[in-house]
Amino acid sequence: MSYNLKKISDNKQELQTDKMNVPAILHVSDDLLPNDATLSQIEDLAKDERLFHHVAEMSDVHSKKGRKVPTGSVVATKNTFLPQINDTAPNCGMRLVKTNLFDNEVTAESIDRLFQELVKVIPTKKYIGTKVPYRTALEICSLGVAPLLNHFNIRTKNEITNTFANGNFFRDEKASHRDILDSVPELFIRIGSYRLGILGAAGNHFLDLMKISEIKNPEIAEKFGLRTGQYVFLLHTGSGLMGQYASYMYTPKKKEHLSQQIVLKIGTTFFGSQMKKVYQRLAKKIESYKNKDEFFGYEDDSMEGRMFWNAHRAAANFGFANRMVITHNLDTALEKVFGKQIELDLLYDTTHISIEKENHFGQDVWVHRNGSVRANGPERMQDHLLFKETGEPVFIPSSMGTSAYIAVGNDKNESTFFSAPHGTGRRKHHQENAAANKKELFQKMQQNNVKLYNAKSKGVVLQDSSYYKDVEEVISGLEENNIINVVAKMEPVAVLMY
């Protein structure tokens, strides 16, 4: 089936069919349009009568196997949570950490020694990562990353200040341990206590060493402490198994692995919740939705909705914790290789799988972002000492071998519910020079002067630049649509990935 889209501008189009309850605004040029299968998913999504105002699609919009909603979608509802909108990985996100390293202190040999060490201390696929006591894991659920500061003697600057929601999705709301254990089985939290510091084997999770190659906005770059030639680390990973289990528990989605089915069965069977009977009724309802076209939802003031919302936030806090612990292990590796402490300073840690209560078009709504980041302009960041002057930081990576950008949100970006893409997204059809195997991939990386480490998975070949949309075209469209203001351009130097 072919869809007729209404052209709003060169980089913005509207999809509206008779089946859709609200329109979908696609922030894409003709060249970046998704395929018909993705447009069909968007049409099915926009049928839902609970959606508010419109569906917003980012320039990286694309379908993902086993998901009902394309990556790069933003949806708002008035009083309903729709868990199937988002991927089953709450607070998968990115952080950018600045260093005080420049070329005069860095050599190809020191970079190689560093990444050989990082392969050891930042595992991509491992059963046990950096362990914390169960009590600390429980505190992460209710308090966010603050308990880890002293536990690990974290030295990275601005860890709390420059993390989305100050590293705690409960924010000022007091969540007791009982509140958490009434929503999340103890087994999941115990598993989470063994799983911090793991980069992950899913998709394109990565740790990149990058170098600032060009300053695009000198005023904001100075406020951010960014300079040409400066080395920074860009990290992409999520909340791990803790996040997955807590998500699957409340979402009618087929479990992809037998281990998930077993852990979920054990966890929910021995669920020590005061709300266990409520959950048992809910579980039957969830099971009945697995083959339905419509989206499963929770009223935000219902008992089931409260349980889901608590579980979502508790699990999402593990995303912040995981990235903090990985950065801590990076810190110790840097000191070991360079023989001194290297200054690390967090520019921002942000999520691209989230649900947030926000005000848009004059109403308070639940904004579901699936593979997209919040991108507030300065006016909506008045509670942050620095970002109220600059706008909220946004990171736009592409493939492992191409340029990436640091940007900030724009005050004129209402059509995306103040959101931005979390990357360039996959092409409809890969280019002819795509790497066919790992040998060709390593050759291409070497030609681009980028070193790839670990790379044990067969799927790493799909991270070749030939499979991704052109980053310069994406950035141009984002600027024209007033989604971001570009601050600086970065080039990859070394990549750690499964």
C-alpha positions in Angstrom: 0.0 0.0 0.0 1.2 3.5 -0.8 0.4 6.5 1.5 -0.3 10.0 0.3 1.4 12.5 2.6 0.7 16.2 2.7 3.9 18.3 2.4 4.1 20.9 5.1 7.7 22.0 4.3 10.9 20.4 2.8 11.5 18.6 6.1 8.0 18.1 7.5 5.0 16.0 6.2 1.6 15.0 7.5 0.1 11.6 7.4 -3.7 11.4 7.8 -6.0 8.6 6.7 -9.7 7.9 7.3 -8.6 5.3 9.9 -6.6 7.7 12.0 -8.0 9.5 15.1 -5.2 12.0 15.1 -2.7 13.1 12.4 0.9 12.1 12.4 3.5 14.8 11.7 6.7 13.3 10.2 9.7 15.6 10.6 11.4 14.2 7.5 12.4 15.1 4.0 11.4 12.9 1.0 14.8 11.2 1.2 14.4 10.3 4.8 10.8 9.0 4.6 10.4 5.5 6.2 9.0 2.6 4.2 5.4 1.7 3.9 5.6 -1.0 6.7 6.6 1.8 9.1 3.9 4.1 7.8 1.4 1.3 8.4 2.5 1.1 12.0 2.1 4.8 12.4 -1.4 4.6 11.0 -2.3 1.8 13.4 -1.0 3.8 16.3 -2.9 7.0 15.3 -6.2 5.1 15.3 -6.2 5.0 19.1 -8.8 7.4 20.6 -6.8 8.0 23.7 -4.0 9.9 21.8 -3.7 13.6 22.3 -3.4 16.2 19.5 -1.1 14.3 17.1 1.6 11.7 16.7 5.1 13.1 16.2 7.7 11.1 14.2 11.4 12.0 14.3 13.8 11.9 11.3 15.2 8.6 12.5 11.8 6.9 12.5 12.0 3.2 11.5 10.4 -0.1 12.4 12.0 -2.5 14.8 11.5 -6.3 14.9 8.9 -7.4 17.4 7.7 -3.9 18.3 4.2 -2.4 17.6 5.5 1.2 17.4 8.4 2.6 15.3 11.5 3.9 17.0 11.5 7.6 16.8 7.8 8.1 17.8 6.4 10.6 20.4 2.9 10.2 21.6 0.9 12.0 24.3 -2.2 10.9 26.3 -4.3 12.8 28.8 -4.7 10.2 31.6 -3.5 6.9 30.2 -0.2 5.0 30.2 0.3 3.0 27.0 3.3 0.7 27.8 3.4 -0.9 24.3 4.3 2.5 22.8 7.8 2.2 24.3 10.4 -0.4 23.8 10.9 -2.8 26.8 14.0 -1.0 28.0 13.0 1.9 30.2 15.7 4.7 30.2 17.8 3.3 27.5 19.8 6.5 27.0 23.0 8.4 26.3 25.5 10.4 28.2 28.4 12.6 27.1 31.4 12.9 29.4 34.0 15.6 28.8 37.7 15.0 29.5 40.6 17.4 29.9 42.6 15.4 27.3 43.9 16.9 24.1 46.3 15.6 21.4 49.4 16.7 23.4 48.6 14.0 26.0 47.1 11.3 23.8 48.7 8.9 21.3 47.5 6.0 19.2 49.3 3.7 21.6 47.7 5.1 24.7 44.2 4.9 23.1 44.8 1.3 22.2 46.0 0.5 25.7 43.0 2.3 27.1 40.5 0.3 25.0 42.3 -3.0 25.7 41.7 -2.2 29.4 38.1 -1.1 28.8 37.3 -4.4 27.1 38.2 -6.0 30.4 36.4 -3.6 32.8 33.3 -2.6 30.7 31.9 -5.9 29.5 29.4 -6.0 26.7 28.0 -9.4 27.4 28.5 -11.0 30.8 26.4 -12.6 33.5 27.8 -10.6 36.4 29.0 -7.0 36.1 29.8 -4.6 39.0 27.9 -5.9 42.0 26.2 -3.8 44.6 24.5 -5.0 47.8 20.8 -5.7 47.5 20.0 -2.9 49.8 21.8 -0.4 47.5 19.9 -1.8 44.5 16.7 -1.2 46.3 17.7 2.3 47.1 18.5 2.9 43.4 14.9 2.0 42.6 13.5 4.6 45.0 16.3 7.3 45.2 18.0 7.0 41.9 21.8 7.3 41.5 22.5 9.4 44.6 23.3 6.3 46.8 26.1 5.3 44.4 28.1 8.5 44.8 29.6 7.4 48.1 29.4 3.7 47.5 31.8 4.0 44.6 33.5 7.2 45.5 32.4 8.7 42.2 34.8 11.3 40.9 33.0 12.4 37.7 31.8 16.0 38.1 28.1 17.1 37.8 26.8 13.5 38.1 23.6 14.6 39.7 23.2 18.1 38.4 23.6 17.2 34.8 21.6 14.0 34.8 18.0 14.1 33.5 15.6 14.4 36.5 18.7 14.6 38.7 19.1 10.8 38.2 15.8 9.9 39.9 12.5 9.5 38.1 10.6 9.7 41.4 12.1 13.2 41.9 10.5 14.9 44.9 7.9 12.1 45.3 8.8 9.9 48.2 8.9 6.2 47.2 9.4 3.8 50.1 11.0 0.4 49.8 7.5 -1.0 50.3 6.2 1.0 47.4 8.9 -0.5 45.2 8.4 -4.1 46.4 4.6 -3.8 45.9 5.3 -3.1 42.2 8.6 -5.0 41.4 9.4 -8.6 42.5 12.4 -8.8 44.8 14.0 -11.3 42.4 14.3 -8.7 39.7 16.0 -6.2 42.0 18.4 -8.9 43.2 19.3 -9.7 39.6 19.8 -5.9 39.0 22.3 -5.8 41.9 24.6 -8.0 39.9 24.2 -6.4 36.6 25.5 -2.8 36.8 28.4 -1.7 34.6 27.5 -3.9 31.6 27.3 -2.1 28.3 25.0 -4.7 26.8 24.8 -7.0 23.8 21.6 -5.5 22.4 21.5 -3.4 19.2 24.0 -0.6 18.9 24.9 0.0 22.5 28.4 1.6 22.5 31.1 3.5 24.3 32.8 5.9 21.9 35.9 8.0 22.3 35.3 11.1 20.2 37.2 14.3 19.4 35.6 17.7 19.0 36.3 18.6 15.4 34.4 21.8 14.9 32.6 24.4 17.1 29.4 25.5 15.5 28.1 27.7 18.3 31.0 29.3 20.2 28.8 31.0 22.9 27.1 27.8 24.0 30.3 25.7 23.5 32.1 28.0 25.9 29.3 27.6 28.5 29.5 23.8 28.0 33.3 23.8 28.3 33.8 22.4 24.8 36.9 23.1 22.7 38.2 22.0 19.3 40.5 19.0 19.7 39.0 18.0 23.1 38.4 14.3 23.7 35.0 13.2 25.0 33.2 9.9 25.6 29.7 9.2 24.3 27.9 6.3 25.9 24.7 4.5 24.9 23.2 1.8 27.0 20.1 1.1 29.1 18.6 -0.3 32.3 19.7 -3.9 31.6 17.8 -7.0 32.7 16.2 -5.2 35.6 14.5 -2.8 33.2 13.5 -5.6 30.8 11.9 -7.8 33.4 10.0 -4.9 35.0 8.7 -3.9 31.6 7.7 -7.3 30.3 5.8 -7.8 33.6 3.4 -5.0 32.7 3.4 -5.2 28.9 1.6 -7.7 26.6 4.7 -8.5 24.5 6.0 -11.9 23.6 9.2 -12.8 25.6 12.1 -13.1 23.2 14.1 -15.6 25.2 13.4 -18.7 27.3 15.4 -17.2 30.2 13.0 -14.2 30.3 10.0 -16.5 30.5 11.5 -18.4 33.3 12.7 -15.4 35.4 9.3 -13.7 34.9 7.4 -16.8 36.0 9.5 -17.2 39.1 9.5 -13.5 40.0 5.8 -13.1 39.7 5.0 -16.4 41.4 6.9 -15.5 44.5 5.9 -11.8 44.3 5.8 -10.5 47.9 3.5 -7.6 47.1 0.5 -6.5 49.1 -1.0 -6.0 45.6 -0.4 -9.5 44.4 -4.0 -10.3 43.8 -4.4 -7.1 41.8 -1.4 -8.1 39.7 -2.8 -11.7 39.2 -6.0 -10.2 37.7 -3.9 -7.8 35.7 -1.7 -10.7 34.4 -4.7 -12.5 32.9 -5.8 -9.2 31.2 -2.3 -8.7 29.8 -2.3 -12.3 28.5 -5.6 -11.7 26.6 -4.1 -8.7 24.8 -1.1 -10.4 23.2 -2.8 -11.0 19.9 -4.9 -7.9 19.8 -4.3 -5.0 17.4 -5.4 -2.4 20.0 -3.0 -1.0 22.6 -3.1 -2.1 26.2 -3.3 0.8 28.6 -3.6 1.8 32.2 -5.7 4.6 33.7 -3.1 6.7 35.6 -5.3 6.8 38.7 -6.0 3.1 38.9 -4.3 0.6 41.2 -2.8 -1.2 38.1 -1.7 2.1 36.7 0.0 3.1 39.9 1.9 -0.2 40.1 3.0 0.1 36.5 4.2 3.7 37.0 6.2 2.8 40.1 7.7 -0.2 38.4 8.6 1.9 35.3 10.4 4.5 37.3 12.2 2.1 39.6 13.5 0.2 36.6 14.4 3.3 34.7 16.6 4.5 37.6 18.8 1.5 36.8 19.5 3.1 33.4 21.1 6.1 35.1 22.9 3.8 37.6 24.3 1.6 34.8 25.7 4.6 32.9 27.2 6.1 36.1 28.9 2.8 37.0 30.3 2.4 33.5 31.7 5.9 33.7 33.2 5.1 37.1 35.0 2.0 35.6 36.1 4.2 32.7 37.6 6.6 35.2 39.7 3.9 36.9 40.8 2.6 33.5 41.9 6.0 32.4 43.9 6.5 35.6 45.6 3.1 35.2 46.6 3.8 31.6 47.7 7.4 31.9 49.2 7.1 35.4 47.1 10.0 36.8 43.5 10.9 37.3 41.9 12.2 34.1 39.2 14.8 34.8 35.8 13.6 33.8 32.8 16.0 33.7 29.3 15.0 32.8 27.8 17.3 30.2 24.4 15.5 30.2 22.8 12.0 30.7 19.5 11.8 29.0 16.9 9.1 28.3 15.3 8.1 24.9 12.8 5.6 26.3 10.6 7.5 28.7 7.2 8.6 30.0 7.0 12.1 31.4 4.1 14.3 32.7 4.5 17.6 30.7 2.4 20.5 29.6 1.8 20.8 25.8 -0.8 22.8 23.9 -2.2 24.1 27.2 -2.8 20.7 28.8 -0.9 18.4 31.2 -0.3 15.1 29.3 1.8 12.0 29.5 4.4 12.1 26.8 5.7 8.7 25.7 9.0 8.9 23.9 10.2 5.8 22.1 13.7 6.2 20.7 13.5 10.0 21.0 14.9 12.4 23.6 13.4 15.4 25.3 14.8 18.5 23.8 13.5 21.5 25.8 14.6 25.0 24.8 15.9 27.5 27.4 12.3 28.6 28.4 11.4 25.1 29.5 14.7 24.5 31.4 14.4 27.3 34.0 15.1 24.9 36.8 18.6 24.2 35.6 21.3 26.7 36.4 23.1 26.2 33.0 20.6 24.8 30.6 18.2 27.7 31.2 20.7 29.7 29.2 21.5 27.2 26.6 18.6 24.7 26.1 18.7 21.0 27.0 21.7 19.1 25.5 20.9 16.7 22.7 23.3 14.1 21.2 22.9 13.0 17.5 25.3 10.1 16.7 25.1 8.2 13.4 27.1 5.1 12.7 30.3 4.1 14.5 32.4 5.5 11.6 30.8 8.8 10.9 30.5 12.3 12.6 28.2 13.0 15.5 26.8 16.2 16.9 26.2 18.0 20.2 23.1 20.2 20.1 20.6 21.9 22.3 16.8 22.1 22.3 14.9 24.9 20.7 12.0 26.9 22.1 10.1 26.7 18.8 9.8 22.9 18.8 6.2 22.3 19.9 5.3 20.1 16.9 7.5 17.3 18.4 6.3 17.8 22.0 9.9 19.3 22.4 11.6 16.1 21.3 14.5 15.2 19.1 15.8 12.0 17.5 18.4 9.9 19.3 20.4 9.3 16.1 20.1 9.3 12.3 18.2 6.0 12.0 18.4 3.3 9.5 18.1 3.7 5.7 15.2 2.0 3.8 17.9 0.4 1.6 21.5 0.1 2.5 24.2 1.5 0.2 26.0 -0.7 -2.3 29.3 -0.4 -0.5 27.9 -1.9 2.8 30.3 -4.2 4.6 29.3 -7.8 4.0 31.3 -9.2 6.9 33.5 -8.3 9.9 36.7 -8.2 7.8 35.2 -5.6 5.4 33.8 -3.7 8.4 37.2 -3.5 10.1 38.8 -2.4 6.7 36.3 0.4 6.4 36.8 1.5 9.9 40.6 1.6 9.4 40.1 3.7 6.3 38.2 6.2 8.4 40.9 6.1 11.1 38.5 4.6 13.7 39.5 1.6 15.8 36.8 -0.9 16.7 37.1 -3.0 19.9 35.4 -6.2 21.1 32.9 -6.5 18.2 32.1 -10.1 18.9 28.5 -10.2 17.6 27.6 -11.1 14.1 25.2 -8.1 14.1 28.0 -5.5 14.5 28.3 -5.5 10.7 24.9 -3.8 10.6 26.4 -0.8 12.4 28.4 0.1 9.2 27.6 3.6 8.0 26.1 2.3 4.8 23.0 1.1 6.8 22.4 4.6 8.3 20.9 7.8 7.0 23.3 10.6 6.2 24.0 12.6 9.3 24.5 15.9 7.5 21.1 15.7 5.8 19.5 14.8 9.2 21.1 17.7 11.0 20.1 20.1 8.2 16.4 19.0 8.6 16.5 19.2 12.4 17.8 22.8 12.2 15.2 23.8 9.6 12.4 22.4 11.7 13.6 24.3 14.8 14.1 21.1 16.7 17.8 21.8 17.7 20.5 24.3 17.6 23.9 22.7 16.8 26.7 23.4 19.2 29.6 21.2 18.1 30.7 18.4 15.7 32.6 15.3 16.8 34.6 12.6 15.0 34.9 9.0 16.3 38.3 7.8 17.3 37.7 4.5 19.0 34.6 2.4 19.6 33.7 -0.3 22.1 30.7 -2.4 21.1 29.4 -6.0 21.2 
